[in-house]
Amino acid sequence: MTEGLRQAGPIWLDVTRLVGRVGRGVLTGIDRVELAYLEHLLDIDDDGARYLLRSTRGYLVLDREGGALLSAFLRGKTPLPARGDLLSRAYGKGSDPRHRVESALRRVARDRCLPGGLWRAIRRQGGAGFTYLNTGHSNLSEATLRAMGTAPGVRIAVLIHDLIPITHPELAQVGMPERFAGRIERVARHADLVICNSAATADDLSRHWAGQAGAPPRLVAHLGVDPPGDIPSDEGRRPDRFVMLGTIEPRKNHALMLDVWERLAETLPPERMPDLHIIGPEGWRVEALMARLRAHPLTGRAIHLHGPLPEAEVRAHLERATALLFPSLAEGYGYPPLEALAAGALPICSDLPVFRETLGESAVYLKVNDPYPWAIMIEQHILGMARLPRPSAPPVPGWAAHFDKVGAALSRHRAEGP
């Protein structure tokens, strides 16, 4: 095993986002990154690691036992308690998954405190010389960051996944651009190191912080892709089977693919129409799109809605597909194209800098605002006329390389001191 985060010294990992995801269905990309950090710390058997949760009633500080229990809840290895504790039930929240998991974690917590008492909990835990690590865009509050920043010898590191609510506010949930801008401003004031998942994210952050004195240094560390095993043969792969993967939201541009399939239906006979399998949960601001999808004459014939699926089923779809269609309008990293490569499916993507960075020559890039080239590419693909790159192993580091790079950077910053 590589050194990974062990070389960084004691770490307090924020798990606030993960606790809110238990029992809520398939994990998002950011969720999976935070879980990878949690399980890496458990794997390296670092008894000095702590896991911080901003709960509905204050803060919980977990040790290895609590971190392992949270991982078991998320992996479905341990069932949630049937109901929350007495106070949760008194507020009518006894059946809520978050209250149920918080109740279980509260029983094994190493320390707990009310919202204003985090600095006391840090002191009780001998809090000095550790790194507070936030990887989930959650709990980046003034109270949390200030408590960490005033503890002796504590360094603050934050992983930023994207700046999309700021760079593309029209694609975000209502109110999110303002809330997210506040988080990024607090990171600029409090963080000692910012970890960026891509150079594209680092560039967006540099532009946002241009001219701002004292902005923290940035480290680019590509995220890991779970080991895929051998790329399957093309024996069961169909040239007329395509997949879209990700939350159904305006940013993912599902509407463009509907336009493409309508265009294909005008030129291809019904028996030659390709199949589009749409996998992912419904997000926000998609009422009109979902109504169009459900009422579409091609739905159930050439367009198939699956909703969110477990990882094994997603991989099975990718292993049978000839290509992943990913016409996203904005990404900080973009896991689905890399997962497609790992399964032997060709990524056909929008021409974004981050995809050029992470996928290189292993993908096809098309303009994101015109259905015509997408329809032509798909038609040539199913007819065997397209000149395409051969899918290969993902050209990104695995998790071991990511944790080694982050661990080395945190070690250097810890040695430098405040």
N, C-alpha and C positions, 0 to 999 in steps of 0.2 A: 504493500500500500504506500502511496506517495504521502508526503508530509501534509499537503493540503492546508487546511485552516489550523492544524496543530501548531505550525510555526508562528502563528499570529499571537499566541498567548491566550489568556482567558477571553471568552466571547460571551456577550449577552445578546442572543438572537431574539428579535421581536417576532412573535408568532400571532399577533393580533388578527391579521387577515385570515390566517389558516383556521383559527378557532371559529370565525364567522362562516367558514365554508363547510364545516362538518355537517353531513346530512343534507347538503343542498344540491347534490348531484355532481356531475362531471366537473373536475377542476379546470380552471382557466390556465393559460400559460404562466401568468404571474404566480398563481397558486402553486403550480408545479415547481417553479423556481424556489419559492420559499420552502416547500416541502423537501426539495433536494438539499438545501442548506441544513434543515433540521436533521435529516437522516444522515448527512455527512458527519455532522457533529456527534451524532449517536454512534456512527460507525467507527470513528476514531477514538471512541471511548474516553472522551474528555470529561472527566468528572467535574472539572472547573467550569464547564459551560453552564449558562443559565438561559432560560427561555422566558421572555417578558410578555405578558398579556395585559392589554388594557381592556378589562372586563366591563360589564354593564354596571358594576358597582365600585370600581377602583382598579388597582393593579394586582396581578398575581405574579410571583416569581417562582418559576418551576426549575427543578433540577433534572437529572437524568430520568428519574422515574416519571415525572410529569411529561417530559418531552417524548418519552417512549409511549406513554399512554395516548398522547395526542396523535402520534404517528399511527398507532394501532386503530384509533377511531377513523382517521382519514383513509386508511387502507382497507377498512371494513373487517379487520381482524378481531376487533373487540366491539360488541354492540354498545350503543349509547344507553345510559340509564333510561328507564321507562318514563321518568318525569324529573323535573328540576327540584331544587330544594324547597323548603317551606316558604321562604320569602318570594321565590319565583312564582310559586303557586298562588301566593297571596295577591300578586300583581297580575294573575291570569296568564302567566308565561310558562307554566309548568311543562307544557308540551312542546315549547319552542326548542328546536335543536341547539341553538346557541346557549340557552339557559341550561339545557341538560348537560352539555359538554362542560360548561363553566362550573356547574355543580360538582361534576366528577373531578375536574382539575383542582377545584378549591380544596377538596379533601386531601390531596397529595401535595399541595403547594408548599414550597419551602418558606415562603413569606407572602404576606398580603398586606395591603394598605388602602386607605381611602384615596380619592383622586389627588388630593394635595399632599400626600405623604410619601411620594416616591423617593425623595432624597433620603428620608429616614430608612426606608427599606434597603436602599443601596448601602447606607452606612451599616445597617445591621448585618448585611451580607459580606461585610469587609470590603465594600466596593471601592477598590482603588486599582488602577493599572489594567483595567479590562477595556475591550472594545465593544461599544454598543453598535450592533449591526442590524440595519433595517433594510429588508429586501422586498417588501411588499407594497410600498406606497401608502401604507396604513399607519396610523398612530404617529404621524409626523407633526405632532402638536407642539405648541410652545411649551406646555407644561412638561412633556416628556423630554424634549430636547434640552430644555433649560436645566432640568434636574440632572440629566446626564452630563451636560457641559460644565456644571459647577462641582461635580464629584472629582476628587483629586486623581489626576493621572488617567482619566477616562477619555478615550478617543471615540469619535462618532464617525461611522462609515455608513453611507446610504447607497443602495443600488437603484438607479433610475432606469426604467424600462423604455420610456418614451416621453415626449412632450406634446403628444397629439392634442390634448385638451387646450393647449396654448397655441400650437401652430395651426390647428384645424378646429377651431371652436364650433364651427357649424356641424361637425360630426359627433360632438360630445353630448352627453345628457344635459338637460337644463340645469344650470347652476354649477356644473362641474368645472368649466374654465376658471371661474373665480376661485373656487375652493382649491383647485389644483395649483393655480398660480401662487396662492398663499403657502402651500406646502413647499413649492420650489424656492420661494423667497426665504422660508425658514431654514431649508437645507443650505442655502447660500450663506446664511449667518452662523449656523451652528456646526455644520459638518466639517470634519478634518480631511475626509476623502470621499469622493463620489465615484462609484463604480458604474460604468456605462456598458450596456450589453452589446453595443456596436459603435463604430466610429460615426455612423450617421446620427445616433443619439447624442454622442459627445459633441458633434458639430452643432446640432440644434441647441444644446445646452450652452455652448460657448457663445453662440449668437444671442441667446436670451440674456446671458450675463455680460455681454460686451460692455466694457467701460465700468463695470461694477468692481470696485476695489475689494480685495480680500476674498474673492470667490474661491472655493476650495479646488485643489487639483483634481484632475479626472484620470481614471484608469479605464482603458477599454479592455474588457474581458468577455469574449464570446461565450454564450451560454452552452452548456452541454446538451447533447442529444442522447437520450437513453440508448444503450447498446441494442442495435437492431437485429443482431445475428446475421446470417447469410441473406443476401438479397435473393428473393425467390426467382425461379426461372419464369420465362414468359409463357409457360405452357397453359396456365389458367387465365392469362391476361387477355382481355377483350379490347380490340382496337376501337370499339364504339362505346366504351364505358368511361365516363369522366366523373370526377368527384369535386365538390366544393366543401371545404372544411373550415369551421369557425362559427362564432356567434353571428346570428343573423342581425345585422345592424347596418346603418347607412355606410359606414366606413368600408365594409367588406364588399360592397358593390354588387350584391346579388341581382339588382335590377338590370345591370348590364348583361348578365348571363341569360336572363329571361328574354331580353331583346335579341340576343344571339340565337337562342333556340327558336324564337319566332321566325327569324330570318332563315334559319336552316329548314324549318318546316315549309317555307315557301319554295325551296329549291330541291329538296330531297323527297323521294316517295316515302310513305309511312314506314315501310319495311326497312328502309336504310337510315331512319332517324337514330342518332346516338342517344344513349341514356345518360342523364345528369342526376347524380345522387347528391343531395344537399344534406350535410350532416352538421348539426350544431343547434344550440338552444336559441330561442327567440330573445332578442335583446330589446333595445329601446328605440322608439320612433320608427317602428316598422309596421304599424297597423295597416297602412295602405298597401305596402309590399306583401304582407301576409295574406291580405284579402285577395290581391291579384294572384298570388301563388295558388291559393286554395281553389279559386274559381277558374284557374287557367285550364283550357281544354287539353293541354299536354300533361298536366299533372296526373300522375297515376299511369301514364302511358310512356312518356319519354322523360318526364321530370318526376323525381321521387324524393319526398320529404321524409327524413328519418328522425329529426330531432337530435338531442344529445345521445351519444352512444359511448359505452365503455371503451377503453383504449384497445382492447383485443379486437373488438368489432370494427373500430376505425381502421386498424391495421389490415384487417381482412379485406375491407373495402378497397384500401389503397393497393393491396397486393393483386386485386383482380382488375384494377383500373389501368388504363393506358396512360392517363395524365391527371394531375391535379390542376384545377383552374383556380387561380388566386388573383383576381383583378382588384386587389385592395387599393384604396385611395391613399393610405398612410400606414406605416408600420415602424415600430422601433426595432424589431428583430424579425418576427414572423416564424413561428415554429412549423406550421403546416407544410410549407415547401420542403423543409429539411426532413420532416417525417415522411413526405412522399418519396424523396430520394432514398431514404433508408429502406423503404418498401419496394423500391424499383420502379416507381411511377415518375414520369417526367413532370416537373413543375413548369407550368405555363403561367407567367406572372406579369403583373404590371411592372413597368420599367421604373422601379424606385432604386435610389442609391443603395439602400440597405440590402436589397436582393443581389445587386451586383457585387456587393462586399461579401456576403455570406455564401452565395451560390456560384459565383464566378461563371464559368462556361457550361455549367451543368443544367441550365434552364433556358427556356425561351422567354423573351421579353417583348411585350406588346404595349401599345398605347392604351391608356386606361379609360379614355372617354369616347371611344369609337367602336361599336360592335362589329363593324365590317371586317377588320383584320382578324378578330377572334373567330368569326364565323368561317373565314377562308382557311385559317390555320386548322380548325377542327375538322372541316370538310376534307382538307388535304391529308390530315392525320388518319382519318378513318378509311380513306381510299389508298393509303400507303404511298402518297406522293410527296409528303413533307420531308425536307432534309432536317433532321433533328439531332441534337446532342444525345449521347448515350448516357442515361442515368448512372451515377457512380456513388461511391460512399460519400456521405456528407462532408464537404470540405470545411468543417469546423472542428474545434477541439472537443473532446469529450469532457465529462464533468471533472475528471481527475486533473486535466490541464487547467480548467477554469479555476478550481479551488487552489491549485498550486500557485497560479498567478495572483489571485486575490490574497492568499495567505502570505506570500512574499511581500506584497505591497503593504499589507497591514503590519507585518513585522518591521519593515523599514520605518513606517510612520510611528510605530510604538517606540522604536529605538530613538527616534528624533525627539520625542517628548512634546509636551504642549508648546 
